Amino acid sequence: MCRDGAPGPRVPLWTRTIALLEFWRPSGDDVRWFQPAPRSGSRDRTTRPPRRFGLRISQLSEATGMPIATLKFYLRERVLHPGEARAKTQAVYDESHVERVKLVRVLTEVGGLSIAATRGVVEAMSDPTLDRLGLMAAAHKSLTPPVAAPRDEHPLARELLDDLGWIYDPNDRLIDLLERQLEVAHDAGIATAPADRNLARLAYKVAQTDLSIVPEDPQEAVRGVVLGTVLSDKLLITLRRLAQIDVAVRSHRPDADPAPEAPIST
């Protein structure tokens, strides 16, 4: 409200939502708070010492851009931890809830995880006994589709992985998934053992690049693994299609320059 009583300029909700959905990790005193912008001539409120703040669920909805009904659904499904009770039917929320809602939204909307899989990820993040590797394993497990009828034997998958010398868990659902994929590809006549090994070696290079950019912070590592895998999977499919076009065109143009090659850096 301006001094003459006229309404002041309003910040559009979508602008605040985009700002709040940016990925950031608070460290030390570098914390952004949910608060109105300081008025002209007033003290910058971000200089206050870090403190917890109380948000009603309607304010949490405004801060995250999520409907109140969705927030209540998150609470029922235990992907959002309860707020601090102030009355029998009232609770207040803080910056950890804002961050959790952002994470859940990213996991479900971008990562495509179900609520059950998302619950597994956030429960792992709350487990003090899990280290960074354990959290990354939990995040990876959430991305692996369930197996309707697991197999007892995986000859094709184990032969390939043993030949490559990879470390793996024989009971991992990914081994069952790999066995089924190799079986279908071999039956269709579009895969051979040498081709399988070449694809696996390329995948290993991709994995090295993936892990090189995963943050050291355990909770950020979870988000990095989930988002990095989901988004890079789609990116790899697109790049593979474009590379196939380039290779096909060059193979039919004898005068075409050779494709530039550069070493993979991490």
NUPAPA-948663 format. One record per atom (N, C-alpha, C, O): z, x, y; residue in three letters. Coordinates in steps of 0.2 Angstrom, whole numbers, padded with zeros to 4 digits, always signed. Each point is the difference from the previous one (the first is absolute). Layout:
N
ZXYala
...
END
This chain:
266
+0000+0004-0006met
+0000-0004+0006met
+0000+0005+0006met
+0004+0004+0001met
-0009-0006+0004cys
+0000+0004+0006cys
+0006-0002+0005cys
+0003-0005-0001cys
-0002+0009+0006arg
+0005-0002+0005arg
-0001-0006+0003arg
+0005-0004+0002arg
-0011+0002-0001asp
-0001-0007+0004asp
+0000-0006-0005asp
-0001-0005+0002asp
+0003+0007-0008gly
+0000-0006-0005gly
-0006-0001-0004gly
+0001-0004-0005gly
-0006+0007+0007ala
-0006-0001-0004ala
+0000+0004-0007ala
+0003+0005+0000ala
-0006-0008-0005pro
+0000+0003-0007pro
-0003+0007+0001pro
-0005+0001+0003pro
+0008+0004-0006gly
-0003+0007-0001gly
-0006+0000-0005gly
+0000-0005-0004gly
-0003+0010+0004pro
-0006+0001-0005pro
+0003+0000-0007pro
+0005+0004-0001pro
-0008-0007-0004arg
+0002+0000-0007arg
-0004+0005-0004arg
-0006+0000+0001arg
+0009+0003-0005val
-0003+0005-0005val
-0003-0004-0006val
+0005-0003-0003val
-0011+0003+0002pro
-0002-0004-0006pro
+0003+0001-0006pro
+0002+0006-0002pro
-0001-0011-0003leu
+0004+0002-0006leu
-0004+0004-0004leu
+0003+0005-0004leu
-0010-0005+0004trp
-0004+0004-0005trp
+0001+0008+0002trp
+0000+0004-0004trp
+0001-0003+0011thr
+0001+0007+0002thr
+0006+0003-0002thr
+0001+0005-0003thr
+0005-0009+0003arg
+0006+0002-0003arg
+0000+0001-0007arg
+0003+0004-0003arg
-0007-0009-0001thr
+0000+0001-0007thr
-0004+0006-0002thr
+0003+0004-0004thr
-0008-0002+0007ile
-0004+0006-0001ile
+0004+0006+0001ile
+0001+0005-0004ile
+0003-0005+0009ala
+0004+0006+0002ala
+0006+0000-0005ala
+0001+0006-0003ala
+0002-0011+0000leu
+0005+0000-0005leu
-0002+0002-0007leu
+0003+0002-0004leu
-0010-0003+0003leu
-0003+0001-0007leu
-0002+0007+0000leu
-0003+0002-0005leu
+0003+0002+0010glu
-0001+0007+0000glu
+0004+0004-0005glu
+0006-0002-0001glu
-0008+0007-0003phe
+0004+0003-0004phe
+0004+0006+0004phe
-0003+0004+0003phe
+0009-0004-0004trp
+0004+0005+0004trp
+0007+0001-0004trp
+0002-0005-0004trp
+0000+0011+0004arg
+0006+0001-0004arg
+0006+0002+0005arg
-0001+0006+0004arg
+0006-0009-0003pro
+0005+0002+0005pro
+0004+0006-0002pro
+0001+0001-0006pro
+0000+0004+0011ser
+0003+0006-0002ser
+0004+0002+0006ser
-0002+0000+0006ser
+0009+0001-0007gly
+0004+0002+0006gly
+0001-0006+0004gly
+0001-0006-0001gly
-0002+0008+0008asp
+0001-0005+0005asp
-0007-0004+0002asp
+0000-0004+0004asp
-0005+0006-0008asp
-0007-0002+0002asp
-0001-0007-0004asp
-0003+0000-0005asp
+0006-0005+0008val
+0000-0007-0003val
-0003-0005+0005val
+0003+0000+0006val
-0007-0004-0008arg
-0003-0005+0004arg
+0005-0007-0001arg
+0001-0001-0006arg
+0000-0002+0011trp
+0005-0006-0001trp
-0004-0006+0002trp
-0005+0000+0004trp
+0007-0006-0007phe
-0003-0006+0001phe
+0003-0003+0007phe
+0006-0002+0000phe
-0009+0003+0005gln
+0003-0002+0007gln
-0006-0002+0005gln
-0005+0003-0001gln
+0006-0007+0006pro
-0005+0000+0005pro
-0001+0006+0004pro
+0004+0004+0000pro
-0010-0003+0002ala
-0002+0006+0004ala
+0005+0000+0007ala
+0001-0006+0003ala
+0001+0012-0001pro
+0004+0000+0006pro
-0004-0002+0006pro
-0005+0001+0001pro
+0009-0005+0003arg
-0003-0002+0006arg
-0001+0006+0005arg
+0003+0005-0001arg
-0007-0007+0006ser
-0001+0006+0005ser
+0006+0002+0004ser
+0004-0005+0002ser
-0003+0011-0002gly
+0006+0003+0003gly
+0006+0000-0004gly
+0006+0002+0002gly
-0006-0005-0008ser
+0006+0000-0005ser
+0000+0007-0004ser
-0005+0003+0000ser
+0011-0002-0003arg
+0001+0006-0004arg
-0004-0001-0007arg
+0000-0006-0002arg
-0003+0011+0000asp
-0004+0000-0006asp
+0005-0001-0006asp
+0005+0004-0001asp
-0005-0010-0002arg
+0004-0002-0005arg
+0000+0004-0007arg
+0005+0000-0004arg
-0011+0004+0003thr
+0000+0004-0006thr
+0004+0006+0001thr
+0000+0004-0005thr
+0003-0003+0010thr
+0004+0006+0001thr
+0008-0001-0002thr
+0004+0004-0001thr
-0003-0011-0001arg
+0006-0001-0003arg
+0002+0003-0007arg
-0005+0001-0003arg
+0011+0001+0002pro
+0001+0002-0007pro
-0002-0004-0005pro
+0000-0006+0001pro
-0002+0008-0007pro
-0002-0004-0006pro
+0005-0005-0002pro
+0006+0002+0000pro
-0007-0008-0001arg
+0005-0005-0002arg
-0004-0005-0004arg
-0006-0001+0000arg
+0010-0003-0004arg
-0002-0005-0004arg
-0001-0006+0005arg
+0004-0001+0005arg
-0008-0004-0007phe
-0001-0006+0005phe
+0000-0006-0005phe
-0002+0000-0005phe
+0004-0006+0008gly
+0000-0006-0003gly
-0006-0004+0001gly
-0001-0002+0006gly
-0003+0000-0011leu
-0006-0004+0001leu
+0001-0007-0004leu
+0002+0001-0006leu
-0003-0006+0009arg
+0000-0007-0004arg
-0007+0000-0003arg
-0004+0004+0001arg
+0004-0008-0006ile
-0006+0000-0004ile
-0006-0002+0004ile
-0006+0003-0002ile
+0007-0007+0007ser
-0006-0001+0004ser
-0002+0006+0004ser
-0006+0001+0001ser
+0010+0003+0001gln
-0002+0006+0004gln
-0003+0005-0005gln
-0004+0004+0002gln
+0007-0004-0008leu
-0003+0005-0006leu
-0007-0003-0001leu
-0005+0005-0001leu
+0003-0011+0001ser
-0006-0003-0001ser
-0005+0003+0006ser
-0006+0002-0001ser
+0009-0003+0007glu
-0004+0002+0006glu
-0001+0008+0000glu
-0006+0002+0002glu
+0010+0002-0004ala
+0000+0007+0000ala
-0005+0002-0006ala
-0003+0006+0001ala
+0002-0009-0006thr
-0004+0002-0006thr
-0007-0004+0000thr
-0004+0002-0003thr
+0004-0008+0007gly
-0006-0004-0001gly
-0001-0004-0006gly
-0005-0002-0001gly
+0011+0002-0003met
+0000-0004-0006met
+0003-0007+0001met
+0005+0000+0004met
-0007-0005-0007pro
+0003-0007+0001pro
+0007+0000-0003pro
+0001+0004-0004pro
+0003-0008+0007ile
+0007-0001-0003ile
+0000-0001-0007ile
+0004+0002-0004ile
-0008-0007+0002ala
-0001-0002-0007ala
-0001+0006-0005ala
+0003+0000-0005ala
-0007+0004+0008thr
-0002+0006-0004thr
+0006+0005-0001thr
+0001+0003-0005thr
+0003-0002+0011leu
+0005+0004+0000leu
+0006-0003-0005leu
+0003+0004-0004leu
-0002-0010+0004lys
+0004-0003-0005lys
-0002+0000-0007lys
+0004+0001-0005lys
-0011-0001+0004phe
-0002+0001-0007phe
+0001+0008-0002phe
+0002+0001-0006phe
-0003+0003+0010tyr
+0002+0007-0001tyr
+0007+0001-0002tyr
+0002+0004-0005tyr
+0003-0007+0009leu
+0007+0000-0002leu
+0001-0003-0007leu
+0004+0003-0003leu
-0007-0009+0002arg
+0001-0003-0007arg
-0002+0005-0006arg
+0003+0000-0005arg
-0009+0003+0007glu
-0003+0004-0005glu
+0003+0007-0001glu
-0002+0005-0004glu
+0007-0003+0009arg
+0004+0006+0000arg
-0005+0006+0002arg
+0002+0006-0002arg
-0007-0007+0005val
-0004+0006+0003val
+0002+0001+0007val
-0002+0005+0003val
+0006-0009+0000leu
+0003+0001+0006leu
+0008-0001-0001leu
+0002-0005-0002leu
+0002+0011+0004his
+0007+0000-0001his
+0003-0005+0005his
-0002-0002+0005his
+0008-0001-0007pro
+0003-0005+0004pro
+0002+0003+0007pro
+0002+0006+0000pro
-0001-0011+0005gly
+0003+0002+0006gly
+0007+0000+0000gly
+0003-0001-0005gly
+0000+0003+0011glu
+0007+0000+0001glu
+0003-0007+0001glu
-0002-0003+0005glu
+0006+0000-0009ala
+0002-0007+0001ala
+0004-0001+0006ala
+0005+0004+0001ala
-0006-0008+0003arg
+0004-0002+0006arg
+0003-0007+0000arg
+0005-0001+0003arg
-0008-0003-0007ala
+0003-0007-0002ala
-0003-0002-0007ala
-0003+0004-0003ala
+0006-0010+0001lys
-0002-0002-0007lys
-0008+0000-0001lys
-0002+0001-0005lys
-0001-0003+0011thr
-0007-0001-0001thr
-0004+0004+0005thr
-0006-0002+0002thr
+0009+0007+0000gln
-0003+0004+0005gln
+0001+0008-0001gln
+0005+0002-0002gln
-0011+0002+0003ala
+0001+0007-0001ala
-0004+0003+0005ala
-0005-0003+0003ala
+0006+0010-0002val
-0004+0004+0005val
-0003+0006-0003val
+0003+0002-0005val
-0008+0000+0008tyr
-0004+0005-0004tyr
-0001+0006+0005tyr
+0001-0001+0006tyr
-0003+0007-0009asp
+0000+0006+0005asp
-0007+0003-0002asp
-0004-0002-0003asp
+0004+0009+0006glu
-0007+0003-0001glu
-0002+0002-0007glu
-0006+0000-0001glu
+0011+0000-0003ser
-0002+0001-0007ser
-0004-0006-0003ser
-0004+0001-0005ser
+0006-0007+0007his
-0004-0006-0002his
-0007+0000+0003his
-0004-0002-0004his
+0004+0004+0010val
-0007+0001+0003val
-0005+0004-0004val
-0005-0001-0002val
+0008+0007+0000glu
-0003+0005-0004glu
-0002-0002-0007glu
-0006+0001-0002glu
+0011-0005-0001arg
-0001-0002-0007arg
-0006-0006+0000arg
-0004+0000-0004arg
+0004-0004+0009val
-0005-0005+0001val
-0007+0003+0000val
-0005-0002-0003val
+0005+0007+0008lys
-0007+0004+0001lys
-0002+0003-0007lys
-0006-0001-0002lys
+0011+0004-0002leu
-0002+0003-0006leu
-0002-0005-0005leu
-0006+0001-0003leu
+0009-0007+0002val
-0002-0005-0004val
-0006-0003+0001val
-0005-0001-0004val
+0003+0000+0011arg
-0006-0003+0002arg
-0006+0005-0002arg
-0005-0002-0002arg
+0006+0009+0003val
-0005+0004-0002val
-0001+0001-0007val
-0006+0000-0003val
+0011+0000-0001leu
+0000+0000-0007leu
-0004-0006-0003leu
-0004+0000-0005leu
+0006-0006+0008thr
-0004-0006-0003thr
-0006-0001+0003thr
-0005-0002-0004thr
+0004+0002+0010glu
-0007-0001+0003glu
-0005+0005+0000glu
-0006-0001-0002glu
+0008+0008+0003val
-0004+0005-0001val
-0001+0003-0007val
-0005+0001-0003val
+0011+0000+0000gly
+0001+0003-0007gly
-0002-0005-0005gly
-0002+0002-0006gly
+0002-0009+0007gly
-0001-0005-0005gly
+0005-0001-0005gly
-0002-0003-0005gly
+0008+0006+0006leu
+0005-0001-0005leu
+0003-0007+0000leu
+0000-0004+0005leu
+0002+0002-0011ser
+0004-0007+0000ser
+0007+0001+0002ser
+0002+0005+0002ser
+0001-0011-0001ile
+0007+0000+0003ile
+0004+0004-0005ile
+0005+0004+0001ile
-0006-0005-0008ala
+0004+0003-0005ala
-0001+0007+0000ala
+0005+0004+0000ala
-0011-0001+0001ala
-0001+0007+0000ala
+0003+0003+0007ala
+0003+0005+0000ala
-0004-0009+0005thr
+0003+0002+0006thr
+0008+0001+0000thr
+0003+0005+0002thr
+0000-0010-0006arg
+0007+0000-0001arg
+0002+0007-0004arg
+0005+0003+0002arg
-0009-0001-0007gly
+0001+0006-0003gly
+0000+0006+0004gly
+0004+0004-0001gly
-0009-0004+0006val
+0000+0006+0004val
+0006+0000+0005val
+0003+0005+0001val
-0001-0011+0002val
+0005+0001+0005val
+0007+0001-0004val
+0005+0003+0003val
-0004-0006-0009glu
+0006+0002-0004glu
+0000+0007-0001glu
+0006+0003+0000glu
-0011+0000-0002ala
+0000+0007-0001ala
+0002+0004+0006ala
+0003+0005+0000ala
-0006-0007+0006met
+0002+0003+0006met
+0007+0000+0002met
+0003+0004+0003met
+0001-0009-0006ser
+0007-0001+0001ser
+0004+0003-0005ser
+0006+0000+0000ser
-0009+0003-0005asp
+0004+0003-0005asp
+0002+0008+0002asp
-0005+0004+0000asp
+0011-0003+0001pro
+0002+0007+0002pro
-0001+0005-0005pro
+0000+0006+0001pro
-0001-0008-0008thr
-0001+0005-0005thr
-0007+0003-0001thr
-0001+0005-0003thr
-0003-0009+0007leu
-0007+0002-0001leu
-0002+0006+0005leu
+0001-0001+0006leu
-0004+0006-0008asp
-0003+0005+0005asp
-0007-0002+0002asp
-0002-0005-0002asp
-0001+0010+0006arg
-0007-0001+0002arg
-0005-0002-0005arg
-0004-0004+0000arg
+0005+0008-0006leu
-0005+0000-0005leu
+0001-0007-0004leu
-0005-0003-0002leu
+0012+0001+0001gly
+0001-0006-0003gly
-0002-0006+0004gly
-0003-0005-0003gly
+0003+0005+0010leu
-0002-0005+0004leu
-0008-0001+0000leu
-0003-0005+0000leu
+0000+0011+0000met
-0008+0000-0001met
-0002-0003-0006met
-0005-0003+0000met
+0009+0005-0006ala
-0002-0003-0006ala
+0001-0008+0000ala
-0004-0003-0003ala
+0009+0001+0006ala
+0001-0007+0001ala
-0005-0004+0004ala
-0003-0005-0002ala
+0000+0009+0007ala
-0005-0003+0004ala
-0007+0000-0004ala
-0003-0005+0000ala
+0002+0010-0004his
-0006+0001-0004his
+0000-0006-0005his
-0005-0003-0001his
+0011+0002-0002lys
+0001-0005-0005lys
-0002-0007+0002lys
-0003-0004-0003lys
+0005+0003+0010ser
-0001-0007+0003ser
-0008-0001+0001ser
-0002-0006+0000ser
-0002+0011+0000leu
-0007+0000+0001leu
-0004-0001-0007leu
-0006-0002+0000leu
+0010+0003-0006thr
-0004+0000-0006thr
+0000-0007-0003thr
+0006-0003+0000thr
-0011+0000-0001pro
-0001-0007-0003pro
+0004-0001-0006pro
+0000+0005-0004pro
+0003-0011+0002pro
+0003-0001-0006pro
-0004+0000-0006pro
-0006-0002+0001pro
+0008+0004-0007val
-0004+0000-0006val
+0002-0006-0004val
+0006+0000-0002val
-0011-0004+0001ala
+0002-0006-0004ala
+0002+0001-0007ala
+0005-0002-0003ala
-0009+0007-0001ala
+0001+0001-0007ala
+0000+0008+0000ala
-0005+0003-0002ala
+0010+0001+0003pro
+0000+0007-0001pro
-0002+0002-0006pro
+0002-0003-0005pro
-0005+0009+0004arg
-0003+0003-0006arg
+0005+0005-0002arg
+0004+0003+0004arg
-0004-0002-0011asp
+0005+0006-0002asp
-0004+0006+0000asp
+0004+0005+0000asp
-0010-0005-0001glu
-0004+0007+0000glu
-0005+0000+0006glu
-0003-0005+0002glu
+0002+0011+0001his
-0004+0001+0005his
-0004+0007-0001his
+0001+0005+0004his
-0005-0005-0009pro
-0004+0006-0002pro
-0004+0003+0005pro
+0000+0006+0001pro
-0004-0010+0003leu
-0005+0002+0005leu
+0004+0003+0006leu
-0002+0005+0002leu
+0007-0009+0000ala
+0003+0002+0006ala
+0004+0007-0001ala
+0000+0004+0004ala
+0003-0004-0010arg
+0004+0006-0002arg
-0004+0006-0001arg
+0002+0006+0002arg
-0008-0007-0005glu
-0004+0006-0001glu
-0003+0003+0007glu
+0000+0006+0001glu
-0002-0011+0003leu
-0002+0002+0007leu
+0006+0004+0004leu
-0001+0005+0002leu
+0007-0008-0002leu
+0005+0003+0004leu
+0003+0006-0003leu
+0002+0005+0003leu
-0002-0004-0010asp
+0002+0006-0003asp
-0005+0005+0001asp
+0002+0006+0001asp
-0008-0007-0001asp
-0005+0005+0001asp
+0000+0002+0007asp
-0001+0006+0001asp
+0003-0010+0004leu
+0001+0002+0007leu
+0006+0004+0001leu
+0001+0003+0005leu
+0004-0004-0009gly
+0007+0003+0000gly
+0004-0003+0005gly
+0005+0003+0003gly
-0006-0010-0002trp
+0004-0003+0005trp
+0007-0002-0003trp
+0001-0001-0006trp
+0004+0000+0011ile
+0006-0002-0002ile
+0000-0008+0001ile
-0002-0003+0005ile
+0004+0000-0011tyr
+0000-0008+0001tyr
+0006-0003-0005tyr
+0002+0004-0005tyr
-0001-0010+0006asp
+0005-0004-0004asp
-0004-0004-0005asp
-0004-0004+0003asp
+0004+0005-0009pro
-0004-0004-0005pro
+0001-0007+0000pro
-0004-0004-0002pro
+0010+0002+0005asn
+0002-0007+0000asn
-0002-0003+0007asn
+0001-0006+0001asn
-0004+0009+0004asp
-0002-0002+0006asp
-0005-0005-0001asp
-0005+0000-0004asp
+0005-0006+0008arg
-0005-0005+0000arg
-0007+0003+0002arg
-0005-0003-0002arg
+0005+0008+0006leu
-0007+0003+0002leu
-0003+0003-0006leu
-0006+0000+0000leu
+0009+0002-0005ile
-0003+0003-0006ile
-0003-0006-0004ile
-0006+0001-0003ile
+0009-0006+0002asp
-0003-0006-0003asp
-0006-0003+0004asp
-0005-0001-0003asp
+0005+0001+0010leu
-0005-0002+0004leu
-0006+0005-0001leu
-0006-0002-0001leu
+0007+0009+0001leu
-0005+0005-0001leu
-0003-0001-0007leu
-0006+0001+0000leu
+0009-0002-0005glu
-0002-0001-0006glu
-0005-0006-0001glu
-0006+0001-0002glu
+0007-0006+0005arg
-0004-0006+0000arg
-0006+0001+0004arg
-0006-0002-0001arg
+0006+0006+0007gln
-0005+0001+0004gln
-0005+0005-0003gln
-0006-0001+0000gln
+0009+0006-0003leu
-0005+0005-0004leu
-0003-0003-0006leu
-0006+0001-0001leu
+0009-0005-0002glu
-0003-0004-0006glu
-0006-0004+0002glu
-0005+0000-0003glu
+0006-0004+0009val
-0005-0004+0002val
-0006+0004+0003val
-0006-0002-0002val
+0007+0007+0005ala
-0005+0005+0003ala
-0004+0003-0006ala
-0006+0001+0001ala
+0010+0001-0006his
-0004+0004-0006his
-0004-0005-0004his
-0005+0001-0002his
+0008-0007+0001asp
-0004-0006-0003asp
-0006-0002+0003asp
-0005-0001-0003asp
+0005+0002+0010ala
-0006-0002+0004ala
-0005+0006+0001ala
-0005-0001+0002ala
+0007+0006-0005gly
-0004+0006+0001gly
-0001+0003+0007gly
-0005+0004+0001gly
+0010-0005+0003ile
-0001+0003+0007ile
+0005+0005+0001ile
+0001+0003+0006ile
+0003+0000-0011ala
+0005+0005+0001ala
-0001+0005-0007ala
-0001-0003-0005ala
+0002+0009+0007thr
+0001+0005-0006thr
+0006+0004+0002thr
+0003+0000+0005thr
-0001+0004-0010ala
+0006+0004+0001ala
-0001+0005+0006ala
+0005+0001+0004ala
-0011+0003-0004pro
-0001+0004+0006pro
+0001-0003+0007pro
+0003+0002+0005pro
-0006-0008-0005ala
+0000-0004+0006ala
+0007-0002+0002ala
+0002+0000+0006ala
+0002-0002-0011asp
+0007-0002+0001asp
+0004+0005+0003asp
+0004-0001+0004asp
-0005+0007-0007arg
+0003+0006+0003arg
-0001+0002+0007arg
+0004+0002+0004arg
-0011-0003-0003asn
-0002+0002+0007asn
+0003-0005+0005asn
+0002+0002+0006asn
-0002-0009-0008leu
+0003-0005+0005leu
+0008+0002+0000leu
+0003-0001+0006leu
+0000+0003-0011ala
+0007+0001+0000ala
+0002+0006+0005ala
+0005+0000+0003ala
-0010+0005-0004arg
+0002+0006+0005arg
-0001-0002+0007arg
+0003+0002+0004arg
-0008-0006-0002leu
-0001-0003+0006leu
+0006-0004+0003leu
+0003+0001+0005leu
+0000-0005-0010ala
+0006-0004+0002ala
+0006+0004+0001ala
+0004-0001+0004ala
-0004+0007-0008tyr
+0006+0005+0001tyr
-0001+0003+0007tyr
+0006+0000+0004tyr
-0011+0001-0001lys
-0001+0003+0007lys
+0002-0005+0005lys
+0003+0001+0005lys
-0005-0008-0007val
+0002-0005+0005val
+0008-0001+0000val
+0003-0001+0005val
+0000+0002-0011ala
+0007-0001-0001ala
+0004+0006+0004ala
+0005-0002+0003ala
-0008+0008-0003gln
+0003+0005+0004gln
+0000-0001+0007gln
+0004+0001+0004gln
-0010-0004-0002thr
-0001-0002+0007thr
+0005-0005+0002thr
+0004+0000+0005thr
-0003-0005-0009asp
+0005-0006+0001asp
+0007+0003+0001asp
+0003-0002+0005asp
-0001+0006-0010leu
+0007+0002+0000leu
+0001+0005+0006leu
+0006+0001+0002leu
-0011+0002+0000ser
+0001+0005+0006ser
+0002-0003+0006ser
+0003+0003+0005ser
-0004-0010-0004ile
+0001-0003+0006ile
+0006-0005+0000ile
+0001-0004+0004ile
+0002+0003-0010val
+0006-0004-0001val
+0006+0003+0003val
+0002+0006-0001val
+0001-0010+0006pro
+0006+0003+0004pro
+0006+0002-0005pro
+0000-0003-0006pro
+0004+0007+0008glu
+0006+0002-0003glu
+0005-0005-0001glu
+0004+0000-0005glu
-0003-0004+0011asp
+0005-0005-0001asp
-0002-0005-0005asp
-0005-0003-0001asp
+0010+0002-0004pro
-0001-0004-0006pro
-0003-0007+0002pro
-0004-0002-0004pro
+0007-0002+0009gln
-0002-0006+0001gln
-0007+0000+0003gln
-0004-0005-0001gln
+0002+0009+0005glu
-0006+0001+0003glu
-0005+0002-0006glu
-0006-0002+0001glu
+0008+0006-0006ala
-0004+0002-0005ala
-0002-0006-0004ala
-0006-0001-0002ala
+0010-0004+0001val
-0001-0006-0003val
-0006-0004+0003val
-0005-0002-0003val
+0006+0001+0010arg
-0006-0003+0003arg
-0006+0004+0000arg
-0005-0003+0000arg
+0006+0010+0001gly
-0006+0004-0001gly
-0004-0001-0006gly
-0006+0000+0000gly
+0010+0000-0006val
-0003+0000-0006val
-0004-0007-0001val
-0006+0000-0002val
+0009-0005+0004val
-0003-0007-0001val
-0006-0001+0004val
-0005-0002-0002val
+0006+0003+0009leu
-0005-0001+0004leu
-0006+0005-0001leu
-0006-0002+0000leu
+0008+0009-0001gly
-0005+0005-0001gly
-0004-0002-0006gly
-0006+0001+0000gly
+0009-0003-0006thr
-0004-0001-0006thr
-0004-0006+0001thr
-0006+0000-0001thr
+0008-0006+0004val
-0004-0006+0001val
-0005+0001+0004val
-0006-0002-0001val
+0007+0005+0007leu
-0005+0001+0005leu
-0005+0005-0002leu
-0006+0000+0001leu
+0008+0006-0004ser
-0005+0005-0002ser
-0004-0002-0006ser
-0006+0002-0001ser
+0009-0007-0003asp
-0004-0002-0006asp
-0006-0004+0003asp
-0006+0001-0003asp
+0007-0005+0008lys
-0006-0004+0003lys
-0005+0005+0003lys
-0006-0001+0000lys
+0009+0006+0004leu
-0004+0005+0003leu
-0004+0004-0005leu
-0006+0001+0002leu
+0009+0001-0007leu
-0004+0004-0005leu
-0006-0004-0003leu
-0005+0003-0002leu
+0006-0010+0001ile
-0005-0004-0003ile
-0006+0000+0005ile
-0006+0001-0002ile
+0007-0002+0008thr
-0005+0000+0005thr
-0003+0007+0001thr
-0006+0000+0000thr
+0010+0005+0000leu
-0003+0007+0000leu
-0005+0002-0006leu
-0005+0003+0001leu
+0008-0006-0006arg
-0004+0002-0007arg
-0007-0004+0001arg
-0005+0003-0002arg
+0005-0009+0004arg
-0007-0004+0001arg
-0004+0004+0005arg
-0006+0001-0002arg
+0009+0001+0007leu
-0005+0004+0005leu
-0002+0006-0002leu
-0006+0002+0001leu
+0010+0002-0005ala
-0002+0006-0003ala
-0005-0001-0005ala
-0005+0004-0001ala
+0005-0010-0003gln
-0005-0001-0005gln
-0007-0001+0003gln
-0005+0002-0002gln
+0005-0006+0008ile
-0006-0001+0004ile
-0003+0007+0002ile
-0006+0001-0001ile
+0010+0003+0004asp
-0002+0007+0002asp
-0003+0004-0006asp
-0005+0003+0001asp
+0009-0003-0006val
-0003+0004-0006val
-0007-0003-0002val
-0004+0004-0002val
+0004-0010+0001ala
-0006-0004-0002ala
-0006+0002+0004ala
-0006+0001-0002ala
+0007-0002+0009val
-0005+0001+0005val
-0003+0008-0001val
-0006+0001+0000val
+0011+0003+0000arg
-0002+0007+0000arg
-0004+0002-0006arg
-0004+0005+0000arg
+0006-0008-0006ser
-0003+0002-0006ser
-0007-0003+0000ser
-0004+0003-0004ser
+0002-0007+0008his
-0007-0003+0000his
-0004+0003+0006his
-0006-0002+0002his
+0009+0007+0002arg
-0003+0003+0005arg
+0000+0008-0001arg
+0005+0003+0002arg
-0010-0001-0005pro
+0000+0008-0001pro
+0001+0004+0006pro
+0003+0005+0000pro
-0005-0008+0006asp
+0001+0004+0006asp
+0006-0001+0004asp
+0001+0003+0005asp
+0004-0007-0008ala
+0006-0001+0003ala
+0005+0006+0000ala
+0000+0004-0005ala
+0003-0003+0011asp
+0005+0005+0000asp
+0006-0001-0005asp
+0001-0005-0001asp
+0001+0011-0002pro
+0006-0001-0005pro
+0006-0003+0004pro
+0001+0001+0006pro
+0003-0005-0010ala
+0006-0003+0003ala
+0005+0005+0002ala
+0001+0005-0004ala
+0002-0005+0010pro
+0005+0005+0002pro
+0006-0001-0005pro
+0002-0005-0001pro
+0001+0011-0001glu
+0006+0000-0004glu
+0005+0004+0004glu
-0001+0005+0002glu
+0007-0008-0003ala
+0006+0004+0004ala
+0005-0001-0005ala
+0001-0004-0004ala
+0003+0010+0004pro
+0006+0000-0005pro
+0005-0006+0002pro
+0001-0001+0006pro
+0003-0001-0011ile
+0005-0005+0002ile
+0006+0003+0002ile
+0003+0005-0003ile
+0000-0007+0009ser
+0005+0003+0003ser
+0006-0005+0000ser
-0001-0006+0000ser
+0007+0008+0000thr
+0006-0004+0000thr
+0004+0001+0006thr
+0006-0003+0000thr
END
